[in-house]
Amino acid sequence: MELIQASRLSDDDAKLVRSLAYRLARLRKPHRQWDDYYRGRQVIQSIGIAVPAELRSFVFPLNWPRIVVDSVVQRQQVKSFSVPDDDKVSNELRDLWEYNNMESQQVLLHTETRVQGHGFVCVGANPKDRRHPLITVESSRNMIARIDPRTRTVESALRVYFDPWENGTPDYATLYTPEYTLWLEKQHGKWVMTGRDDHHLGVVPVVQFLNRPRAGDFLGESEMADVVRPTDMAARAILDLQIAMETHAVPGKWAIGVTHNDFIDAKTGQSASAIKTYFNSMLTSKNANAKFGQFTASDLSNFKTVIDLLSEQMSAITGLPMRYFGMNTANPAAEGAIRADELRLVKNVELKNAVDGDAWSQVMAVAHKLATSDDINANLVRCDWEDPNTPTYAQRADAITKLMASGILSREGAWDELGWSEARKDKEREYFAKQISESYGQFMKDVDYGGDDGGTDASTGGDGAEPSAAQSKQPAGRDGAQTVA
């Protein structure tokens, strides 16, 4: 990276920065809205009026949006990357992935993409180790990209640094282009360049991920888009339920033929307080003709009916099993029943994996080029995913064993199906090599009669006696000792 003194941006770069910053500012409100829904902090309204401060303690937002997002993300797990017929590049891609701890960082990217509708991954030079570029997941709230509609790749991108929830403007930014990267700082209301890296990659080291992409749409759509209104309705129902519990769930009491001064505390003989008068119908009254009773409490089961109805609609919209939304339904433990119940969820995850897999392949192609200066076609980089279904480990192992027995699957193919990482497979190869070496050594020790076997004489059968007829007929080994076939 070439460090330079702060200088004025070129007109083209300044125009590009203003354009991207304006687009990002326009997305600030929906970004914050989606984030609030995911965190369960959305604003609840009742009868078209915002909930007053006195009732805020009763607010209980059902966090169904988080369930919708996390149910998909939990089943998205990248297994490996490979390039056909090029083991060297495949190993390099695995090394880059593991160096950047992407096994855990991918979860951040998938969550951000599902929540905001789009996410970003940046690839940058590593000043401490050039052979291992840095791969980082960036927040959608702080980054925006311009997409080439023909190639559907990033033309340029802007990353700003500021607290997205504060009313202010960013003070620092980074502009990414195919030929160079600029570090910017705002001074006296204008952007100035404080650093420059002429990498000449030919591609922008930024890859955008999309959720629910459509032709010509480069912003995507939040996974929560279809569930926010039912969630708001359910939250209002629960708010009304809590208010009804305070006002209608406790049966009201009535008294006839008495006045306020007629109630006497049986223990003290004095006039009873208002609170005791309300909650204790056994208080003594001066009026012998007084009558007491209570009203029937309201039946609040209608609220449960509404929430159950909304749960059913949420299941229909998202394809998630109804039990995910608290509905207790008969769900046999059989594998076929579970798979049928989760069919739409699994298909949804598989479609997202297909789209995200292309983006991850681009990330790894850019990282490989930055590390080795060698170009690889991102379309040739294969991204493999873990199975999004939910079989038990025993069921999977049994199926793999049968495939191996029939000759359809190899040992290493079985490791892939089990979901082992490359590091785990390397360790297993070492175990096998060690096991074979030890077995071979023991075999040679057992059959090598010319070796030292605790001071015994192999030529005489081990006890000084003449060799047996069977031993004398065995061919001699390379060292002249007799061996057993």
NORDA-V527793 format. One record per pair of residues at least 12 apart in sequence whose C-alpha atoms are under 8 Angstrom apart, sorted by the first residue. I is the first residue (numbers start at 1). J is the second residue. D is the distance in Angstrom with one decimal. If there is no record, write none. Layout:
# NORDA-V527793
i | j | d
I | J | D
I | J | D
This chain:
# NORDA-V527793
i | j | d
1 | 195 | 7.9
1 | 196 | 6.4
1 | 197 | 4.4
1 | 198 | 7.0
1 | 199 | 7.9
2 | 195 | 6.7
2 | 196 | 5.5
2 | 197 | 5.4
2 | 198 | 7.4
3 | 194 | 7.4
3 | 195 | 5.0
3 | 196 | 6.1
3 | 197 | 7.8
4 | 194 | 6.3
4 | 195 | 5.5
4 | 196 | 7.0
5 | 193 | 7.7
5 | 194 | 5.9
5 | 195 | 7.4
6 | 192 | 6.0
6 | 193 | 5.1
6 | 194 | 4.4
6 | 195 | 7.5
7 | 192 | 5.5
7 | 193 | 5.2
7 | 194 | 6.9
8 | 191 | 7.3
8 | 192 | 5.0
8 | 193 | 6.1
9 | 191 | 7.1
9 | 192 | 5.9
9 | 193 | 6.1
14 | 191 | 7.5
17 | 158 | 7.0
17 | 175 | 7.2
20 | 144 | 6.5
20 | 145 | 7.2
20 | 146 | 7.6
20 | 157 | 7.5
20 | 158 | 6.4
21 | 144 | 7.8
21 | 158 | 7.3
23 | 144 | 7.5
24 | 141 | 7.7
24 | 142 | 7.5
24 | 143 | 7.1
24 | 144 | 5.9
27 | 141 | 7.8
28 | 141 | 6.7
28 | 164 | 7.5
31 | 116 | 6.3
31 | 140 | 7.8
31 | 141 | 6.2
32 | 165 | 7.7
34 | 115 | 6.4
34 | 116 | 6.3
34 | 222 | 7.6
34 | 224 | 7.8
35 | 115 | 7.0
35 | 116 | 7.6
37 | 63 | 7.5
37 | 65 | 6.4
37 | 66 | 7.7
37 | 228 | 7.5
38 | 63 | 7.2
38 | 65 | 5.6
38 | 66 | 5.0
38 | 115 | 7.0
39 | 63 | 7.5
39 | 66 | 7.1
40 | 61 | 6.0
40 | 62 | 7.1
40 | 63 | 5.3
40 | 65 | 8.0
40 | 66 | 7.8
41 | 61 | 7.3
42 | 61 | 7.5
44 | 59 | 7.4
44 | 61 | 7.5
44 | 232 | 6.7
44 | 235 | 7.1
44 | 236 | 6.8
45 | 232 | 7.9
45 | 236 | 6.9
46 | 236 | 6.1
58 | 239 | 6.2
58 | 242 | 6.6
58 | 243 | 7.7
59 | 235 | 7.7
59 | 238 | 8.0
59 | 239 | 5.8
60 | 235 | 6.3
60 | 238 | 6.8
60 | 239 | 6.6
61 | 231 | 7.7
61 | 232 | 7.6
61 | 235 | 4.9
62 | 231 | 6.4
62 | 234 | 7.0
62 | 235 | 5.7
63 | 231 | 7.6
64 | 227 | 7.6
64 | 231 | 6.5
64 | 325 | 7.3
65 | 224 | 5.5
65 | 227 | 6.6
65 | 228 | 6.9
65 | 231 | 7.6
67 | 324 | 7.5
68 | 223 | 7.3
68 | 224 | 6.9
68 | 318 | 7.2
68 | 320 | 7.8
69 | 111 | 7.0
69 | 114 | 6.1
69 | 115 | 6.8
69 | 223 | 6.4
69 | 224 | 7.1
70 | 111 | 7.4
72 | 345 | 7.4
72 | 348 | 7.9
72 | 349 | 6.0
73 | 107 | 7.0
73 | 110 | 6.1
73 | 111 | 6.2
73 | 114 | 7.9
75 | 349 | 7.0
75 | 386 | 7.9
75 | 387 | 7.9
75 | 388 | 5.0
75 | 389 | 7.8
76 | 110 | 7.7
76 | 349 | 6.9
76 | 353 | 7.0
76 | 385 | 7.3
76 | 386 | 7.2
76 | 388 | 6.8
77 | 103 | 8.0
77 | 106 | 7.8
77 | 107 | 8.0
77 | 385 | 5.8
77 | 386 | 5.6
78 | 103 | 7.5
78 | 106 | 8.0
78 | 383 | 7.2
78 | 384 | 6.1
78 | 385 | 4.5
78 | 386 | 6.2
79 | 383 | 7.6
79 | 384 | 5.4
79 | 385 | 4.8
79 | 386 | 5.6
79 | 419 | 6.8
79 | 420 | 8.0
79 | 421 | 6.9
80 | 94 | 7.0
80 | 383 | 6.1
80 | 384 | 5.3
80 | 385 | 7.1
80 | 421 | 7.3
80 | 422 | 7.7
81 | 93 | 6.5
81 | 94 | 6.5
81 | 361 | 7.8
81 | 381 | 6.7
81 | 382 | 5.5
81 | 383 | 4.8
81 | 384 | 6.3
82 | 381 | 5.8
82 | 382 | 5.2
82 | 383 | 6.9
83 | 380 | 6.1
83 | 381 | 5.0
83 | 382 | 6.1
84 | 380 | 7.3
84 | 381 | 7.9
84 | 382 | 8.0
92 | 368 | 7.6
93 | 364 | 6.5
93 | 368 | 6.9
94 | 422 | 7.6
96 | 132 | 6.1
96 | 133 | 7.5
96 | 364 | 7.9
96 | 367 | 7.6
96 | 368 | 7.9
97 | 364 | 8.0
99 | 132 | 7.2
100 | 134 | 6.5
100 | 135 | 6.1
100 | 136 | 7.9
105 | 136 | 7.9
105 | 137 | 7.0
106 | 137 | 7.8
108 | 137 | 7.0
109 | 121 | 7.6
109 | 137 | 5.9
109 | 138 | 7.7
112 | 139 | 7.1
112 | 140 | 7.1
113 | 209 | 6.6
113 | 210 | 6.4
113 | 211 | 6.0
113 | 222 | 7.5
114 | 211 | 6.0
114 | 222 | 5.7
114 | 223 | 5.2
114 | 224 | 7.8
115 | 222 | 5.2
115 | 223 | 6.1
115 | 224 | 6.8
116 | 140 | 6.9
116 | 221 | 7.1
116 | 222 | 5.1
116 | 223 | 7.9
117 | 210 | 5.9
117 | 211 | 4.9
117 | 212 | 7.4
117 | 219 | 6.5
117 | 220 | 4.7
117 | 221 | 4.2
117 | 222 | 4.1
117 | 223 | 6.9
118 | 140 | 6.6
118 | 208 | 6.8
118 | 209 | 5.4
118 | 210 | 4.5
118 | 211 | 6.0
118 | 219 | 6.0
118 | 220 | 5.8
118 | 221 | 7.4
118 | 222 | 7.9
119 | 137 | 8.0
119 | 138 | 7.1
119 | 139 | 6.8
119 | 140 | 5.4
119 | 208 | 5.8
119 | 209 | 5.0
119 | 210 | 6.6
120 | 137 | 6.1
120 | 138 | 5.3
120 | 139 | 6.9
120 | 140 | 6.7
120 | 143 | 7.5
120 | 206 | 6.8
120 | 207 | 5.7
120 | 208 | 4.7
120 | 209 | 6.0
121 | 135 | 6.9
121 | 136 | 5.6
121 | 137 | 4.6
121 | 138 | 5.8
121 | 206 | 5.8
121 | 207 | 5.4
121 | 208 | 6.7
121 | 363 | 7.3
122 | 134 | 8.0
122 | 135 | 5.8
122 | 136 | 5.3
122 | 137 | 6.5
122 | 138 | 7.0
122 | 205 | 5.8
122 | 206 | 4.5
122 | 207 | 6.6
122 | 363 | 7.9
123 | 135 | 4.6
123 | 136 | 6.5
123 | 205 | 5.2
123 | 206 | 6.4
123 | 363 | 7.3
123 | 366 | 7.1
123 | 367 | 6.1
124 | 205 | 6.9
124 | 367 | 8.0
124 | 370 | 7.9
125 | 370 | 7.2
130 | 371 | 6.3
131 | 371 | 4.7
131 | 372 | 6.9
132 | 371 | 6.0
133 | 367 | 6.2
133 | 370 | 6.7
133 | 371 | 6.1
134 | 367 | 8.0
135 | 367 | 7.5
141 | 164 | 6.8
142 | 159 | 5.8
142 | 160 | 5.4
142 | 161 | 6.7
142 | 162 | 7.7
142 | 164 | 7.3
143 | 157 | 7.3
143 | 158 | 5.7
143 | 159 | 4.5
143 | 160 | 6.4
144 | 157 | 5.7
144 | 158 | 5.5
144 | 159 | 6.7
145 | 157 | 4.1
145 | 158 | 6.4
145 | 208 | 7.6
147 | 218 | 7.0
149 | 216 | 7.0
153 | 207 | 7.7
154 | 203 | 8.0
154 | 204 | 6.3
154 | 206 | 6.9
154 | 207 | 6.7
154 | 208 | 7.3
155 | 177 | 6.7
155 | 178 | 7.2
155 | 203 | 7.9
155 | 204 | 6.6
156 | 175 | 7.4
156 | 176 | 5.5
156 | 177 | 4.9
156 | 178 | 7.3
156 | 204 | 6.4
157 | 175 | 6.0
157 | 176 | 5.1
157 | 177 | 6.9
157 | 204 | 7.8
157 | 206 | 7.1
158 | 173 | 6.9
158 | 174 | 5.7
158 | 175 | 4.7
158 | 176 | 6.3
159 | 173 | 5.4
159 | 174 | 5.1
159 | 175 | 6.6
160 | 172 | 5.9
160 | 173 | 4.2
160 | 174 | 6.5
161 | 173 | 5.9
170 | 186 | 7.8
171 | 185 | 5.8
171 | 186 | 5.2
172 | 184 | 5.7
172 | 185 | 4.5
172 | 186 | 6.3
173 | 185 | 6.4
176 | 204 | 6.2
176 | 205 | 7.2
176 | 206 | 7.6
177 | 203 | 7.3
177 | 204 | 5.2
177 | 205 | 7.8
178 | 200 | 6.6
178 | 201 | 6.1
178 | 202 | 4.7
178 | 203 | 4.2
178 | 204 | 4.3
178 | 205 | 7.4
179 | 198 | 6.1
179 | 199 | 5.9
179 | 200 | 4.1
179 | 201 | 5.9
179 | 202 | 5.8
179 | 203 | 7.2
179 | 204 | 7.6
180 | 196 | 7.0
180 | 197 | 5.4
180 | 198 | 4.3
180 | 199 | 5.5
180 | 200 | 6.3
181 | 196 | 5.7
181 | 197 | 5.1
181 | 198 | 6.6
181 | 199 | 7.6
182 | 194 | 7.6
182 | 195 | 5.8
182 | 196 | 4.7
182 | 197 | 6.6
183 | 195 | 4.8
183 | 196 | 6.3
201 | 369 | 7.7
201 | 370 | 7.4
203 | 366 | 7.8
205 | 363 | 8.0
205 | 366 | 6.5
206 | 363 | 7.7
207 | 359 | 6.6
207 | 362 | 7.0
207 | 363 | 6.3
208 | 359 | 7.1
209 | 356 | 6.4
209 | 359 | 6.2
210 | 355 | 7.8
210 | 356 | 7.6
211 | 223 | 7.1
211 | 352 | 7.3
212 | 352 | 7.8
226 | 317 | 7.1
226 | 318 | 7.9
227 | 314 | 6.7
227 | 317 | 7.7
227 | 318 | 8.0
230 | 310 | 6.4
230 | 313 | 8.0
230 | 314 | 7.3
234 | 306 | 7.7
234 | 307 | 5.8
234 | 310 | 6.8
237 | 303 | 6.4
237 | 306 | 7.5
237 | 307 | 7.3
238 | 303 | 7.4
241 | 300 | 7.3
241 | 303 | 6.5
244 | 300 | 7.8
245 | 300 | 8.0
248 | 297 | 6.1
248 | 298 | 5.4
249 | 297 | 5.4
249 | 298 | 5.7
249 | 299 | 7.5
249 | 300 | 7.6
250 | 297 | 5.9
251 | 294 | 6.3
251 | 295 | 5.5
251 | 296 | 5.6
251 | 297 | 4.4
251 | 298 | 7.7
252 | 294 | 5.5
252 | 295 | 5.2
252 | 296 | 7.5
252 | 297 | 7.3
253 | 278 | 7.1
253 | 292 | 7.6
253 | 293 | 5.8
253 | 294 | 3.9
253 | 295 | 6.0
254 | 292 | 5.9
254 | 293 | 5.3
254 | 294 | 5.6
254 | 295 | 7.5
255 | 290 | 7.0
255 | 291 | 5.6
255 | 292 | 4.5
255 | 293 | 6.4
256 | 290 | 5.6
256 | 291 | 5.1
256 | 292 | 6.5
257 | 287 | 7.3
257 | 289 | 6.5
257 | 290 | 4.7
257 | 291 | 6.7
258 | 285 | 7.7
258 | 287 | 6.5
258 | 290 | 5.8
262 | 285 | 5.3
262 | 286 | 5.3
262 | 287 | 6.8
263 | 277 | 7.0
263 | 283 | 6.4
263 | 284 | 6.0
263 | 285 | 4.8
263 | 286 | 6.9
264 | 283 | 6.2
264 | 284 | 5.2
264 | 285 | 5.9
264 | 286 | 7.5
265 | 283 | 5.9
265 | 284 | 6.5
266 | 283 | 6.2
266 | 284 | 6.0
281 | 293 | 8.0
308 | 327 | 7.3
311 | 325 | 6.0
311 | 326 | 7.9
311 | 327 | 7.3
318 | 345 | 7.8
319 | 342 | 7.7
319 | 344 | 5.2
319 | 345 | 5.6
320 | 342 | 6.7
320 | 344 | 7.2
320 | 345 | 5.8
321 | 341 | 6.1
321 | 342 | 6.4
335 | 391 | 7.1
339 | 389 | 7.2
339 | 390 | 7.6
342 | 389 | 8.0
346 | 388 | 5.9
346 | 389 | 6.2
349 | 388 | 6.9
350 | 388 | 7.3
353 | 385 | 7.3
357 | 382 | 7.9
357 | 383 | 5.5
357 | 384 | 7.7
358 | 378 | 7.9
358 | 379 | 7.4
358 | 383 | 7.5
360 | 383 | 7.2
361 | 378 | 5.5
361 | 379 | 7.2
361 | 381 | 5.5
361 | 382 | 6.7
361 | 383 | 6.3
362 | 378 | 5.1
362 | 379 | 7.8
364 | 378 | 7.8
364 | 381 | 8.0
365 | 377 | 7.0
365 | 378 | 5.4
365 | 381 | 7.4
386 | 419 | 6.4
396 | 418 | 7.4
397 | 418 | 7.4
400 | 414 | 6.2
400 | 417 | 7.4
447 | 483 | 5.7
447 | 484 | 5.9
448 | 481 | 7.1
448 | 482 | 7.5
448 | 483 | 6.1
449 | 481 | 6.1
449 | 482 | 6.2
449 | 483 | 6.4
450 | 479 | 7.8
450 | 480 | 7.9
450 | 481 | 5.0
450 | 482 | 7.2
